[in-house]
Amino acid sequence: MMGDFHREAIVDEKTTVSRRRFVGGVATAVGVLSFKPSIDLWAQQSQQPQGGAARVRPSLDEYDSYAKLSFNENPYGPPDSVMKAMTKAFKYANRYGYPDGGITEEIAKLHGVKTENILLGAGSGEILDVAGTTFCENGKKVVGVEPSYSQVYQHATSVRGDAITVPLLADYRQDIPALIRVTKKHYRDVGFIYLCNPNNPTGRIVTKSEVKQLLDGIPEDVPVLIDEAYHHFVDNSDYATSVPYVLEGRPVIVTRTFSKIAALAGMRLGYAVAPRELIQKMRPYSMGSINAVVKWGGVAALQDTESQAKVKKVTIELRQQTIAYLKTLGYESIPSDTNFFMVHLKRPVQPVIAAFQKKGVLVGRPFPPMLEHLRVSIGNPDEMQRFNAAFKDVMGAASGGSGNGGR
Ligand SMILES: Cc1ncc(COP(=O)(O)O)c(C=O)c1O
């Protein structure tokens, strides 16, 4: 089931550039994971199966019983306002030309742009694929950091493009000067730059001045896709959305999703905000397969900012509490501005993931090359308690039964 995988490393001044070719859409982690057809596979893959591989799912009871801290989802589900809007929209289930609540207009209004600047997708993941297809055909490359949201690199390579990735800095932030350097060096071959802000899996932001540094430092016609999937969780004055660059007419594509703060991951809705010319280039590649129900849910979600503020508050509190608890056990975490964080285990992550699963807690997959870090999504209070208890057990046992797990 795994395709061929080719990786080559080039030394580019002080920056190591890894170029990868994924044939058949293979997960970044393929080199380090031993896949078997069980729930392990389901737990460790990214949200969307790649390359047409069927995802092996647990039974319903199994699924319900897990603390689900592996996919950066919103554990609380859509608020009543959104549920009501979606329930009402079911009456359009049999229609093609149904009223859609004005979802595109509402998104455009939110960002102060025109509807011609918006492209809807069945999740922002679709937009990422559409960008890859649009800008990486004919062997063009996407430039970005690693680790990041690897679906982008996988898709670029699956459409016969390629990915050029640069490592993170020592403090796990994105290396903006390296991205500029690599883009200039490979200018003719670069299809677009991918900047995940905040980044998944690290949870770290790119500051507003770093975004400006990047945009001002690269050739002005290189498109930059700025993935703001976790925008709504950020509480940091150094961060800002990049939508104003779209208004300036720069070749910037900002992507957003309703899967995280709005709790609609299973319903599939996301969008791009970009200059008209870029939207026009991308639109022919989009499927337009968004359903009536989620369009109405999306409109209601945009209006229910109060519910989102509550989710943000409780998520940040639980993240801070969990990180503080892990610190008392002797484990440092990477500072995060999202609904997930990474803790440094000081030992290989793969067996730890499996041990958590045995205790009924699903945690993030490995993110090479950060193979001693565990990504933990913030669940509800009960799930975080289960995580804390499991962490003490698993890491205590893994550290030779010393009990404090703090070595
Ligand atoms: C950084 C990032 N971008 C995009 C996505 C895609 O999300 P969706 O397709 O559900 O909008 C995800 C999902 O986890 C993500 O982490």
The ligand as a Tripos MOL2 file, in Angstrom:
@<TRIPOS>MOLECULE
LIG
   16    16     1     0     0
SMALL
NO_CHARGES

@<TRIPOS>ATOM
      1 C1         -2.9870   23.3830    9.1300 C.3       1 LIG1
      2 C2         -4.1860   22.7100    8.5590 C.ar      1 LIG1
      3 N1         -4.6480   23.1360    7.3890 N.ar      1 LIG1
      4 C3         -5.7200   22.5780    6.8210 C.ar      1 LIG1
      5 C4         -6.3600   21.5240    7.4280 C.ar      1 LIG1
      6 C5         -7.5210   20.9010    6.7000 C.3       1 LIG1
      7 O1         -8.6810   21.0040    7.4280 O.3       1 LIG1
      8 P1        -10.1010   20.9060    6.7440 P.3       1 LIG1
      9 O2         -9.9400   20.2750    5.4040 O.co2     1 LIG1
     10 O3        -10.9230   20.1080    7.6630 O.co2     1 LIG1
     11 O4        -10.5650   22.3360    6.6130 O.co2     1 LIG1
     12 C6         -5.9190   21.0510    8.6530 C.ar      1 LIG1
     13 C7         -6.5780   19.9210    9.3260 C.2       1 LIG1
     14 O5         -6.2190   19.4630   10.3680 O.2       1 LIG1
     15 C8         -4.7940   21.6640    9.2400 C.ar      1 LIG1
     16 O6         -4.2830   21.2320   10.3980 O.3       1 LIG1
@<TRIPOS>BOND
     1     1     2 1
     2     2     3 ar
     3     2    15 ar
     4     3     4 ar
     5     4     5 ar
     6     5     6 1
     7     5    12 ar
     8     6     7 1
     9     7     8 1
    10     8     9 2
    11     8    10 1
    12     8    11 1
    13    12    13 1
    14    12    15 ar
    15    13    14 2
    16    15    16 1
@<TRIPOS>SUBSTRUCTURE
     1 LIG1         1 GROUP 0 **** ****
